[in-house]
Amino acid sequence: MIRCLVALLFIVASAGASLATPSRIIILRHGEKADEWKLCGVGQQRAKALAANFLGRGSKNSLFSTGEQPAAFYAITLHTLELASPAAESWQLPITLFSVVPEPEKKKEVSIKSLNRRTEQAVEALMADPKLDGKIVVMVWEHRHIANAKLEAGSDRKITLRQLLKLDALQDVPPTWPGDNYDYFWIVDFAGGSSTPTGFSMVKQSFESPFDKLPTNEWDKPNRLKSASGCELKGR
């Protein structure tokens, strides 16, 4: 009898975990980068600007309504970790890192496979964590693994956030995150505990002084960064 009760409790707990769904996921790309390891000065300023204006505690144009706050910050690369840190710190939250770090000796294809696998693991963990059920989660991610039509077409598995979060079930979700855009949020809403999203919007980042010089280019338009910026301009 006791064994049956224990088994039943395990099944109920497992079912509850499998149905855990955040109410909202805020997705953004890392900031402008200097190299494979770190952000350039522009990207570092963007990290501070996001904390002060959109994602941090008490930010001017907060993406969180009164009484709301993020339950978790997720990141995947050193660039995404660096961008998320000021905002996460303002909430005294750790960053959940599904880490993929640069390894120059590895071929590009190997690194992509690592990013594929870690993105899949991140979404699995996110959607099975009862502590995040009905909460808001911020995901700072590598842009090709947010959405990239070419990358998706070359794999027999779901490997981008667009696929794994079922954004392809919604209209108006771009098939690819452009290489020149560092200045947008994708905001994904869920309702009723369903793992299929019910809403999607794109919000452009724009800043007042002292961050008003940051690139705010339109979607899929050049950001016009110059080599003098110290930012990487190729291989985006």
VOKEVEX-715940 format. One line per field, with one value per residue (C-alpha): x, y, z; residue number from 1; residue in three letters. Coordinates in nm, 4 decimals. Layout:
% residues N
east = (X/...) .
north = (Y/...) .
up = (Z/...) .
n = (NUM/...) .
res = (ala/...) .
% end
This chain:
% residues 236
east = (0.0000/0.2773/0.4647/0.1553/0.1128/0.4783/0.4497/0.1326/0.2954/0.5948/0.3668/0.1734/0.4943/0.6391/0.3222/0.3230/0.6845/0.6190/0.3368/0.5423/0.5250/0.6454/0.3872/0.6361/0.9816/1.1828/1.4421/1.7284/2.0662/2.3994/2.5583/2.8063/3.1286/3.5007/3.5980/3.4917/3.5511/3.4173/3.1893/3.3315/3.2785/2.9471/2.8240/2.9344/2.7396/2.4367/2.4547/2.4465/2.1739/1.9494/1.9818/1.9053/1.6211/1.4463/1.5559/1.6983/1.5252/1.3730/1.4555/1.3041/1.1114/1.0824/0.9516/0.8016/0.4712/0.4322/0.4740/0.6390/1.0004/1.2020/1.2252/1.5383/1.8000/1.9301/2.2482/2.4583/2.7879/3.0368/2.8854/2.5356/2.6621/2.8352/2.5247/2.2877/2.5053/2.4183/2.0429/2.0550/2.2722/2.0231/1.7640/2.0181/1.9538/2.2044/2.2316/2.1482/2.4259/2.4124/2.7693/2.9392/3.2790/3.5121/3.7544/3.9702/4.0932/3.7405/3.5824/3.2840/3.0566/3.1499/3.0744/2.7369/2.6527/2.7379/2.5118/2.2381/2.2586/2.2782/1.9850/1.7757/1.8789/1.7978/1.4431/1.3861/1.4986/1.2983/0.9755/1.0129/1.0996/0.7991/0.9632/0.9227/0.5584/0.3639/0.6790/0.8813/1.2138/1.4797/1.6841/1.9946/2.1027/2.3273/2.1320/2.1552/2.0102/1.7242/1.6153/1.7993/1.6234/1.9417/2.0567/1.7120/1.6916/2.0260/1.9213/1.6773/1.6256/1.4720/1.7729/1.6623/1.4451/1.2055/1.1500/1.1817/0.9451/0.6995/0.7199/0.6732/0.3089/0.2554/0.2302/0.4802/0.7740/1.0783/1.2451/1.5948/1.7522/1.9654/2.3374/2.3295/2.0538/2.1499/1.8685/1.5444/1.3496/1.1276/0.8524/0.6692/0.3540/0.1986/-0.1413/-0.3300/-0.0228/0.0098/0.3587/0.2371/0.2762/-0.0307/0.1354/0.4459/0.5775/0.9012/1.0184/1.2973/1.5594/1.6039/1.7849/1.8188/2.1442/2.3990/2.3195/2.1656/2.4611/2.3972/2.2867/1.9074/1.8792/1.5522/1.5015/1.7267/1.8937/2.2680/2.3799/2.6524/2.9187/3.2685/3.6004/3.6964/3.4307/3.6501/3.3585/3.3709/3.2155/3.2371/3.1332/2.8122) .
north = (0.0000/0.2412/0.1557/0.2329/0.5698/0.6576/0.5586/0.7667/1.0717/1.0317/1.0179/1.3258/1.5178/1.4187/1.5228/1.8580/1.9173/1.8283/2.0840/2.3680/2.6620/3.0207/3.2925/3.4888/3.4389/3.7457/3.6575/3.8799/3.8483/3.9175/4.2597/4.3657/4.1671/4.2330/3.8695/3.5165/3.5822/3.9230/4.2097/4.5252/4.8644/4.9086/4.5718/4.6480/4.9740/4.7863/4.5521/4.8516/5.0234/4.7173/4.6932/5.0639/5.0848/4.7529/4.4501/4.5686/4.6358/4.9852/5.0326/5.3338/5.1456/4.8146/4.5158/4.4007/4.5382/4.6679/4.3775/4.1575/4.0467/3.7893/3.4455/3.3452/3.4556/3.1956/3.2308/3.0081/3.1768/3.4143/3.6982/3.6242/3.5856/3.9246/4.0958/3.9427/4.0037/4.3700/4.3081/3.9782/4.1302/4.4131/4.1497/3.9531/3.6545/3.3966/3.3229/2.9722/2.9004/2.6227/2.6990/2.6726/2.8426/2.9182/2.6405/2.7581/2.4082/2.2863/2.3095/2.5414/2.2425/2.0989/2.4276/2.4478/2.0980/2.2000/2.5045/2.2833/2.0418/2.3064/2.5019/2.1871/2.1107/2.4650/2.4529/2.1062/2.2313/2.5531/2.3770/2.1175/2.3445/2.3879/2.6945/2.8742/2.7813/3.1015/3.3134/3.5400/3.4135/3.6129/3.4203/3.5920/3.3728/3.3269/3.4714/3.1785/2.9572/3.1969/3.1620/3.0752/2.9241/2.7833/2.6215/2.4719/2.3333/2.1571/1.9609/1.6756/1.7946/2.1050/2.3183/2.6823/2.8614/2.9370/2.5645/2.4392/2.7007/2.6369/2.9936/2.8570/2.7981/3.1744/3.4294/3.7141/3.5346/3.5981/3.2812/3.4233/3.6626/3.8970/3.9257/4.3059/4.3262/4.3432/4.5792/4.3817/4.1735/3.8845/3.8583/3.5248/3.4707/3.1471/3.0894/2.8138/2.6035/2.5181/2.4791/2.6324/3.0116/3.2308/3.5630/3.7132/4.0663/4.2345/4.5326/4.7575/4.8748/5.2513/5.4503/5.8018/5.9655/5.8412/5.5388/5.7212/5.6447/5.2705/5.1252/5.1175/4.9955/4.8630/4.4893/4.3383/4.6727/4.7546/4.8776/5.0905/5.0034/5.1016/4.9304/5.2196/5.0936/4.7988/4.5668/4.2617/4.3474/4.0157/3.6614/3.7688) .
up = (0.0000/0.0960/-0.2200/-0.4268/-0.2555/-0.3114/-0.6776/-0.7144/-0.5559/-0.7884/-1.0923/-0.9804/-0.9087/-1.2438/-1.4249/-1.2459/-1.3434/-1.7058/-1.7199/-1.5728/-1.8103/-1.7617/-1.8214/-2.0305/-2.1812/-2.2807/-2.5440/-2.6536/-2.8141/-2.6469/-2.7013/-2.9665/-2.9306/-2.9525/-3.0191/-2.9292/-2.5599/-2.4660/-2.5599/-2.7116/-2.5454/-2.7280/-2.6047/-2.2506/-2.2635/-2.3928/-2.0922/-1.8566/-2.0595/-2.0505/-1.6740/-1.6321/-1.8821/-1.9425/-1.7413/-1.4089/-1.0795/-1.0900/-1.4586/-1.6370/-1.9072/-1.7301/-1.9213/-1.5906/-1.4649/-1.1115/-0.8715/-1.1331/-1.1456/-1.3371/-1.1805/-1.3713/-1.6223/-1.8697/-2.0760/-2.3018/-2.4054/-2.2467/-2.4489/-2.3198/-1.9644/-1.9830/-2.1176/-1.8614/-1.5557/-1.4698/-1.4904/-1.3013/-1.0318/-0.9796/-0.8824/-0.6777/-0.9037/-1.0257/-1.3972/-1.5127/-1.7640/-2.0212/-2.1090/-2.4445/-2.4379/-2.7307/-2.8171/-3.1093/-3.1870/-3.2535/-3.5956/-3.6400/-3.6956/-3.3548/-3.1795/-3.3538/-3.2345/-2.8792/-2.9089/-3.0556/-2.7660/-2.4935/-2.6381/-2.6384/-2.2780/-2.1670/-2.3017/-2.1549/-1.8128/-1.8414/-1.9278/-1.6510/-1.3592/-1.1278/-0.9702/-1.3040/-1.3585/-1.4243/-1.3877/-1.6185/-1.7533/-1.9412/-2.1986/-2.3384/-2.6280/-2.9295/-3.2217/-3.4628/-3.1929/-3.1361/-3.4989/-3.8180/-4.1189/-4.2720/-3.9492/-3.8878/-4.2412/-4.1969/-3.8893/-3.8339/-3.4745/-3.3225/-3.2331/-3.2045/-2.9521/-3.2358/-3.2865/-2.9295/-2.7841/-3.0703/-3.1964/-3.5467/-3.4442/-3.4337/-3.7112/-3.7555/-3.5915/-3.8128/-3.9445/-3.8822/-3.6334/-3.8497/-3.7796/-3.7530/-3.4911/-3.1247/-3.0341/-3.0052/-2.7565/-2.8513/-2.5902/-2.5822/-2.3748/-2.2536/-2.0937/-1.9186/-1.8544/-2.2239/-2.3678/-2.6947/-2.6884/-2.7165/-2.7986/-2.9538/-2.9879/-3.0871/-2.8841/-3.0053/-2.7587/-2.7543/-2.4916/-2.3595/-2.2495/-2.1538/-2.3734/-2.6707/-2.9017/-2.8978/-3.2344/-3.2711/-3.6292/-3.7648/-3.7972/-4.0664/-4.1401/-4.1001/-3.7590/-3.9225/-3.6665/-3.7792/-3.7168/-3.4864/-3.2445/-3.1552/-3.2300/-3.4519/-3.7856/-3.9650/-3.8989/-3.7315) .
n = (1/2/3/4/5/6/7/8/9/10/11/12/13/14/15/16/17/18/19/20/21/22/23/24/25/26/27/28/29/30/31/32/33/34/35/36/37/38/39/40/41/42/43/44/45/46/47/48/49/50/51/52/53/54/55/56/57/58/59/60/61/62/63/64/65/66/67/68/69/70/71/72/73/74/75/76/77/78/79/80/81/82/83/84/85/86/87/88/89/90/91/92/93/94/95/96/97/98/99/100/101/102/103/104/105/106/107/108/109/110/111/112/113/114/115/116/117/118/119/120/121/122/123/124/125/126/127/128/129/130/131/132/133/134/135/136/137/138/139/140/141/142/143/144/145/146/147/148/149/150/151/152/153/154/155/156/157/158/159/160/161/162/163/164/165/166/167/168/169/170/171/172/173/174/175/176/177/178/179/180/181/182/183/184/185/186/187/188/189/190/191/192/193/194/195/196/197/198/199/200/201/202/203/204/205/206/207/208/209/210/211/212/213/214/215/216/217/218/219/220/221/222/223/224/225/226/227/228/229/230/231/232/233/234/235/236) .
res = (met/ile/arg/cys/leu/val/ala/leu/leu/phe/ile/val/ala/ser/ala/gly/ala/ser/leu/ala/thr/pro/ser/arg/ile/ile/ile/leu/arg/his/gly/glu/lys/ala/asp/glu/trp/lys/leu/cys/gly/val/gly/gln/gln/arg/ala/lys/ala/leu/ala/ala/asn/phe/leu/gly/arg/gly/ser/lys/asn/ser/leu/phe/ser/thr/gly/glu/gln/pro/ala/ala/phe/tyr/ala/ile/thr/leu/his/thr/leu/glu/leu/ala/ser/pro/ala/ala/glu/ser/trp/gln/leu/pro/ile/thr/leu/phe/ser/val/val/pro/glu/pro/glu/lys/lys/lys/glu/val/ser/ile/lys/ser/leu/asn/arg/arg/thr/glu/gln/ala/val/glu/ala/leu/met/ala/asp/pro/lys/leu/asp/gly/lys/ile/val/val/met/val/trp/glu/his/arg/his/ile/ala/asn/ala/lys/leu/glu/ala/gly/ser/asp/arg/lys/ile/thr/leu/arg/gln/leu/leu/lys/leu/asp/ala/leu/gln/asp/val/pro/pro/thr/trp/pro/gly/asp/asn/tyr/asp/tyr/phe/trp/ile/val/asp/phe/ala/gly/gly/ser/ser/thr/pro/thr/gly/phe/ser/met/val/lys/gln/ser/phe/glu/ser/pro/phe/asp/lys/leu/pro/thr/asn/glu/trp/asp/lys/pro/asn/arg/leu/lys/ser/ala/ser/gly/cys/glu/leu/lys/gly/arg) .
% end
